[in-house]
Amino acid sequence: MRHADPQRHRVLFAVGVALLAANLPVGWLGVLACGALAAATCDPRWVWGGAAIYAFSWGLLGVGALITGTAGIAHVRELCRQHPRCRAILGLNWRHHEANAATRGVPPEPPRPTR
């Protein structure tokens, strides 16, 4: 979404990127916290609370994607690639993909460039 005022566009873009970045932590931490509360209290209503928080996180993702568009999604992906822990997770997943391809007899794809 492009706004006529450049300053407002920057603010909207930053809000959209924040919503995109908050999607995973809100969803997973909400599910984990509600699951722990459900186990501790033996109350199944907490499970529904966790499901509601997870659905809310998908709403955050959708609104953030609508606000920022493809440029914001690419920006969040680049931020994730720059973060050391995200790079480690992405590298681990890439090695896992190569191992699965080797067992199927499929030649592995060339490695992705790192920065």
Protein Blocks (a to p, Z undefined) as FASTA:
>chain_A
ZZfblklmmmmmmmmmmmmmmmmmmmmmmmmmmmmmmmmnopaklmmmmmmmmmmmmmmm
mmmmmmnommlmmmmmmmmmmpmklmmmmmmmmmmmmmmmmmnopacddddddZZ
